[in-house]
């Protein structure tokens, strides 16, 4: 389906060249309030990098492993064509944006050269009532992914133990994940469920709060605690180590307290569009001029 392929190509191009406005705004605000000169220099360099990328070149040489979040209405008429369109768009974007090839076979070695291969691009499917298609393109960089963790805690440690795990992890990797970071936390479910929830949190708008006040309080406490470490941008000191901490949860087994911690570098690349059943396209994170 050409419309899905073309839309996805644009999503990938925008994701690697222009951050969503909420991320840009928070980075600029962090620079403006910083009084540590080294931190201010680092944030200024990040913003200059963003401005250069806005001309159409990727903002980082690591353009990530290609992940899509797809929310498709059960009555969307072109459901069978989605996967092929996403794969074709990935190959096209790799060649034409260009996006660095990052799909390496972990068994026999070798780079596929086009960001596709076994189970890549990875597609997170969610079938919902309705007749539209929502696509989020999420090219996830490797440096921040390398410091993401799953902790299988004993239930007795409670929320205090959960918070300690998140803060201790941030302290352990310091600036390795290209701070300032965004951290997603998933509590409960199982090992796989917790990290899946955590990674989904990285796509939330930075200025939102969890609708449950108890969870929103944990988000703020974790953000304040990590920013109080003075790790700062690129680990060189300063007020802003994280731009946001986002938390969500699932019910857990009585014997388990899984905690997923997903880490995102400052280049919080993602883009979102909605395609209607009659193939009209609305770009959400990166609207076209006039939308």
Long-range contacts (C-beta under 8 A, 24 or more apart in sequence): 1-78, 1-81, 1-82, 1-85, 2-85, 3-275, 3-279, 3-281, 4-78, 4-81, 4-82, 4-85, 4-86, 4-89, 4-133, 4-135, 4-275, 5-85, 5-86, 5-88, 5-89, 5-92, 6-89, 7-89, 7-135, 7-273, 7-275, 7-281, 8-68, 8-85, 8-86, 8-89, 8-90, 8-135, 8-137, 9-89, 9-92, 9-93, 9-96, 10-271, 10-273, 10-283, 11-89, 11-135, 11-136, 11-137, 11-271, 11-272, 11-273, 11-283, 11-286, 12-66, 12-89, 12-90, 12-93, 12-97, 12-99, 12-137, 12-139, 12-271, 13-56, 13-93, 13-97, 14-271, 14-283, 14-285, 14-286, 15-137, 15-138, 15-139, 15-269, 15-270, 15-271, 16-58, 16-59, 16-60, 16-63, 16-64, 16-97, 16-99, 16-139, 16-269, 17-53, 17-54, 17-56, 17-57, 17-58, 17-59, 17-97, 18-50, 18-53, 18-54, 18-59, 18-286, 19-50, 19-59, 19-267, 19-268, 19-269, 20-205, 20-268, 20-270, 20-271, 20-285, 20-286, 21-285, 22-205, 22-206, 22-207, 23-206, 23-243, 23-268, 24-50, 26-206, 26-207, 26-243, 26-244, 27-180, 27-243, 27-266, 30-180, 30-233, 30-239, 30-240, 30-243, 33-239, 34-238, 34-239, 34-240, 35-239, 36-232, 36-237, 36-238, 36-239, 38-232, 38-236, 38-237, 38-238, 39-232, 39-233, 39-236, 39-237, 39-238, 39-239, 39-240, 40-238, 42-232, 42-233, 42-234, 42-236, 42-238, 43-180, 43-233, 43-238, 43-240, 46-233, 46-266, 58-97, 58-98, 58-99, 58-100, 59-267, 59-269, 60-141, 60-265, 60-267, 61-100, 62-100, 62-102, 62-141, 62-142, 62-143, 63-97, 63-99, 63-100, 63-102, 63-139, 63-141, 63-269, 64-102, 64-138, 64-139, 64-140, 64-141, 64-142, 64-269, 65-102, 65-103, 65-115, 65-120, 65-122, 65-139, 65-140, 65-142, 65-145, 66-90, 66-102, 66-103, 66-115, 66-116, 66-120, 66-121, 66-122, 66-137, 66-138, 66-139, 67-121, 67-122, 67-123, 67-124, 67-137, 67-138, 67-139, 67-140, 68-121, 68-122, 68-123, 68-124, 68-135, 68-136, 68-137, 68-138, 69-124, 69-126, 69-134, 69-135, 69-136, 69-138, 69-200, 69-203, 70-123, 70-124, 70-125, 70-126, 70-133, 70-134, 70-135, 70-136, 71-126, 71-128, 71-133, 71-134, 72-125, 72-126, 72-127, 72-128, 72-133, 72-134, 73-127, 73-128, 73-129, 73-130, 73-131, 73-132, 73-133, 73-277, 74-127, 74-128, 74-129, 74-130, 75-129, 75-130, 75-131, 75-277, 76-130, 76-131, 76-132, 76-133, 76-277, 77-131, 77-277, 78-133, 82-133, 83-123, 86-121, 86-123, 86-135, 87-116, 87-121, 90-114, 90-115, 90-116, 90-121, 91-115, 91-116, 99-139, 102-142, 124-196, 131-276, 131-277, 132-274, 132-275, 132-276, 132-277, 133-274, 133-275, 134-272, 134-273, 134-274, 134-275, 135-272, 135-273, 135-274, 135-275, 136-203, 136-270, 136-271, 136-272, 137-270, 137-271, 137-272, 138-202, 138-203, 138-269, 138-270, 139-269, 139-270, 140-199, 140-264, 140-269, 141-178, 141-265, 141-267, 141-269, 143-176, 143-177, 143-178, 143-265, 144-177, 144-178, 144-181, 144-263, 144-264, 144-265, 145-263, 146-176, 146-177, 147-172, 147-173, 147-176, 147-177, 147-263, 148-195, 148-198, 148-199, 148-260, 148-261, 148-262, 148-263, 149-260, 149-261, 150-191, 150-194, 150-195, 150-258, 150-259, 150-260, 150-261, 151-258, 151-259, 151-261, 152-191, 152-256, 152-257, 152-258, 152-259, 153-257, 153-258, 153-259, 154-257, 155-252, 155-254, 155-255, 155-256, 155-257, 157-257, 158-257, 159-218, 161-257, 162-187, 162-218, 162-257, 162-259, 163-218, 163-221, 163-222, 163-225, 165-259, 165-261, 166-222, 166-226, 166-245, 166-259, 166-261, 167-222, 167-225, 167-226, 167-229, 169-261, 169-263, 170-226, 170-229, 170-231, 170-241, 170-242, 171-229, 171-231, 173-263, 174-231, 174-235, 175-231, 175-232, 175-233, 175-234, 175-235, 175-236, 176-235, 177-263, 177-265, 178-234, 178-265, 178-266, 178-267, 179-231, 179-232, 179-233, 179-234, 179-235, 179-240, 179-241, 179-242, 179-265, 179-266, 180-232, 180-233, 180-240, 180-241, 180-242, 180-243, 180-266, 181-241, 181-242, 181-243, 181-263, 181-264, 181-265, 181-266, 182-206, 182-242, 182-243, 182-244, 182-245, 182-246, 182-263, 182-264, 182-268, 183-222, 183-226, 183-242, 183-244, 183-245, 183-246, 183-261, 183-262, 183-263, 183-264, 184-245, 184-246, 184-247, 184-260, 184-261, 184-262, 184-263, 184-264, 185-218, 185-222, 185-245, 185-246, 185-247, 185-248, 185-259, 185-260, 185-261, 185-262, 186-247, 186-248, 186-249, 186-250, 186-258, 186-259, 186-260, 186-262, 187-247, 187-248, 187-249, 187-250, 187-252, 187-257, 187-258, 187-259, 187-260, 188-249, 188-250, 188-251, 188-252, 188-257, 188-258, 189-249, 189-250, 189-251, 189-252, 189-258, 190-253, 190-256, 190-258, 191-258, 191-260, 193-250, 193-258, 193-260, 194-250, 194-258, 194-259, 194-260, 195-260, 195-261, 195-262, 196-260, 197-248, 197-249, 197-250, 197-260, 198-260, 198-261, 198-262, 199-260, 199-262, 200-248, 201-246, 201-247, 201-248, 201-262, 202-246, 202-262, 202-264, 202-268, 202-270, 203-270, 204-244, 204-246, 206-243, 206-244, 210-246, 210-247, 210-248, 215-247, 215-248, 215-249, 218-247, 219-244, 219-245, 219-246, 219-247, 222-247, 233-266, 243-268
